[in-house]
Every structure is written in structure tokens, then in C-alpha cells.
Amino acid sequence: MNTTRRGFLSAAGGAMLAASLPRFVQAFASEGRGLKEGAKGRGAAMRFLGREERAMLDLASCAPSGHNTQPWTVRVDRPGVWSIGTERSRWLPAVDPENHDIMISMGAFIENLAVAAGIYGRRFEYRLKGKGPHDTELVEAQIGRGTALDFPAARIRMRRTVRNGLMTREIGTAELAEVTGSDARFLYFPRPTPMGRYLSEATLEANRAQAWRDEAQEELADWIRWSKEEQSRHMNGLTPASMEITGIAGWYVRTFFNRQSVLTKSFREQGMAMARKQVENCAGWLVLAADGSGPGALIDAGRAFQRMGLLLREKSMAVHPMTQALQESPWREEIASRIGVKRIAMILRLGYVKSYPGPVSPRMPLESFVGV
Ligand SMILES: Cc1cc2nc3c(=O)[nH]c(=O)nc-3n(C[C@H](O)[C@H](O)[C@H](O)COP(=O)(O)O)c2cc1C
């Protein structure tokens, strides 16, 4: 057994011990829940949910989302029938006007929920209600009795985005097939290949374009929680820890940075320097193609992304979504045909990591996104 594997097992054991604790309590044990304004009125929904259903939703909310906005909402229509949708105030209109990333994030949430339902021996079925990505009611889900799935909840709790420390070591073809389940929507381009180099360059240049697009940078600024106080008040967004700004630098930004700092020239330049380091340090690029442009196809792509995400830690592999080339011109118009697919759902840096960090990104309490 190698160290990384041992590290995962002990971390998983820890997570299992704390399985009944919501993840945000684990991550911010000293901060308290930080219930959002208006959350108390929504507490009513909790009466319609059993302990296991709450645990399923808590696991579902460990899903990744762009800027960690956690766009999901769940309305309990009647016992076992939930309407799942998105909350407008957690969309990202400046970088994602078509709610493309929102649909991917919803797919990740639904995948987590489907797996969590299995863990608790429930059957999970859903039908798409939304016709477009801006329909706030997306899916009607039915939760019934089913057969138990042998799947460690720790895989859901311990999954995380890793931005630093990805290695350039080549990815094993067999290992890649295991995590992607040989899903043909995943296309892999090692970094030194012509297509790998094109993706690095396009990502870097699109990052630069986005950093200097004020509207996009202001939206980013709105979703960064610099201080501990902001972090525990919102329980969403990006934090110094989740952006991997640690040590003295972490203390400095937590203490002195604010919304305005994100708009300065030096912050944008530092962001670019970091992006350059990131694109140079990975094994390659994983492109996830979408089977269509509607919410159904993007939710399905999000589910595939999350299915893979849940298996990465055990292989010491990490992914870092870098979506700017799908958001900025001219790359967004040309990139799919350059890759040779009709539509791209996601672009991900991929690499092995030596020591896998634990999850640090906050999650909102159930009361903030579950209602009646
Ligand atoms: C659709 C989507 C797009 C994302 N785009 C980016 C991105 O461009 N850059 C980045 O650093 N992280 C990106 N992320 C990662 C999120 O920031 C991350 O999932 C979120 O902060 C929660 O952290 P966690 O994944 O560690 O739980 C993206 C995630 C999703 C689901």
C-alpha cells in the first residue's frame, strides 16, 4: 500500500467517523453554521425530510460548482417528490451568461444525490422539467425504496478541486480509462502534444482576456470570501484556502484583502502568473464533450464529470477545471472544432498529485437551499 493510499484511507476513516456531521461543520468547526439571512423561514422543509434524506442532500451539496456558488435549490413538494432547480442570485452572468457551467454544476449535484440515495438504499429517479438553462425549476426527482449501493460516502466528502501540485508525470492509459469509465465523451491530450500545447495556450490567453474584462473580474470579486467572518456568513464562494493561498500569504490576504483588491492591476497580474504556472504543471488536458447544448446534455456531462471526480483521490489523480477558453472570444467560437467535437462541456487540467490535500471549500447549510 503506498502512502497516498494510506493517507486516503485514514482520511476516509476520519470522514466516516464524522459521517453524521455535515461537511461544513467539519471544514469550519470553529466558525459555526453562519446561517444565511432568510434561512430560518425555510427550516419548515426539514419537517418533511427524514434524517437519511437530509444526509443525502448534505452529501449532494459536496458537489463542485463554478466559483463555488452552489446554485442548487431543492423544494420538497410532497414526501419523496422534490423539485430541483437553481437560484438566480447564484448564477454567474458575467462569465457564464448561458448558464452552461450552472448546468454542469447541477449535473454534479444530481450525480452526488443519485449516489447518496444508493448509499442509503433509496431509488432515485428524475425527469427534466426545464426547457432551457435559465428555467429555475430544472428537474423533478422521486425518491423511493431501492437497493443499497456499496459506495463509501467518504468518496463524496473527500473529493475536491486541486489547483497546485499537479505533476507532469504521464497519466497511465488504463488508470485514465478506469476513472472515466471509458466514457467516449472524455478526450485526453497530453500536454506536450500539439493539441495539448494549443489547450495550454488558449487557456492562458483566455485567462488573460477574462482577467482584464472588468465585468468578469467584478463578478469574481463578489464571490471571494477573504475574511473568516465573510466565510462563515456566506458558506459559499472562493476562500484563500480553496484558492490554495496558504501560510503567511494566506494570513496576509485574509487580513488585508477585500473586494477592491481583486480589481487592482497587481492582483490580475498575479492571477495570470499563477495560471501560467498551472498550465505548465500538469500531465495534460481532459476535454469533456457534450452530446447537445440543452440542459439535459449538460446535466449529463456534469454527471459524468462528477462520476470521474469521485474516483480520482484513490488513484492520486486530480483535476482542475479551467473554463475560460469556453467563455472568452475568440477561443469559445473555435475551440470545439479545433478539438474535433461538436460541443465542449468542460476543459480540465489533469495530473497525479503526491500528497492529496483534504477538502476545504465551504458548503451552505441545508436550510439555505432546501425549502417547501
Ligand atoms: C462547471 C465548473 C466550472 C469550474 N471552473 C473553474 C475554473 O475555471 N477555475 C477554477 O479554478 N476552478 C473552477 N471550478 C472549480 C470550482 O471553483 C470548485 O468546484 C469550487 O470552488 C468548490 O470547490 P471543491 O471542488 O474543492 O469542492 C469549476 C467547477 C465547475 C463545476
PDBQT file of the ligand as one rigid body, heavy atoms in Angstrom, charges set to zero:
ROOT
HETATM    1  C1  LIG A 401     -18.666  23.936 -14.083  1.00  0.00    +0.000 C 
HETATM    2  C2  LIG A 401     -17.457  24.268 -13.245  1.00  0.00    +0.000 A 
HETATM    3  C3  LIG A 401     -16.528  25.198 -13.691  1.00  0.00    +0.000 A 
HETATM    4  C4  LIG A 401     -15.392  25.497 -12.933  1.00  0.00    +0.000 A 
HETATM    5  N1  LIG A 401     -14.456  26.386 -13.414  1.00  0.00    +0.000 NA
HETATM    6  C5  LIG A 401     -13.329  26.625 -12.711  1.00  0.00    +0.000 A 
HETATM    7  C6  LIG A 401     -12.306  27.478 -13.243  1.00  0.00    +0.000 A 
HETATM    8  O1  LIG A 401     -12.418  27.991 -14.358  1.00  0.00    +0.000 OA
HETATM    9  N2  LIG A 401     -11.196  27.687 -12.492  1.00  0.00    +0.000 N 
HETATM   10  C7  LIG A 401     -11.035  27.118 -11.260  1.00  0.00    +0.000 A 
HETATM   11  O2  LIG A 401     -10.005  27.359 -10.616  1.00  0.00    +0.000 OA
HETATM   12  N3  LIG A 401     -11.980  26.298 -10.737  1.00  0.00    +0.000 NA
HETATM   13  C8  LIG A 401     -13.116  26.036 -11.439  1.00  0.00    +0.000 A 
HETATM   14  N4  LIG A 401     -14.068  25.187 -10.921  1.00  0.00    +0.000 N 
HETATM   15  C9  LIG A 401     -13.866  24.567  -9.610  1.00  0.00    +0.000 C 
HETATM   16  C10 LIG A 401     -14.698  25.276  -8.547  1.00  0.00    +0.000 C 
HETATM   17  O3  LIG A 401     -14.138  26.534  -8.232  1.00  0.00    +0.000 OA
HETATM   18  C11 LIG A 401     -14.799  24.395  -7.303  1.00  0.00    +0.000 C 
HETATM   19  O4  LIG A 401     -15.531  23.243  -7.637  1.00  0.00    +0.000 OA
HETATM   20  C12 LIG A 401     -15.469  25.068  -6.141  1.00  0.00    +0.000 C 
HETATM   21  O5  LIG A 401     -14.717  26.156  -5.687  1.00  0.00    +0.000 OA
HETATM   22  C13 LIG A 401     -15.710  24.120  -4.979  1.00  0.00    +0.000 C 
HETATM   23  O6  LIG A 401     -14.506  23.554  -4.551  1.00  0.00    +0.000 OA
HETATM   24  P1  LIG A 401     -14.288  21.966  -4.475  1.00  0.00    +0.000 P 
HETATM   25  O7  LIG A 401     -14.424  21.439  -5.883  1.00  0.00    +0.000 OA
HETATM   26  O8  LIG A 401     -12.900  21.796  -3.931  1.00  0.00    +0.000 OA
HETATM   27  O9  LIG A 401     -15.348  21.408  -3.584  1.00  0.00    +0.000 OA
HETATM   28  C14 LIG A 401     -15.211  24.868 -11.676  1.00  0.00    +0.000 A 
HETATM   29  C15 LIG A 401     -16.149  23.928 -11.229  1.00  0.00    +0.000 A 
HETATM   30  C16 LIG A 401     -17.251  23.622 -12.007  1.00  0.00    +0.000 A 
HETATM   31  C17 LIG A 401     -18.241  22.588 -11.515  1.00  0.00    +0.000 C 
ENDROOT
TORSDOF 0
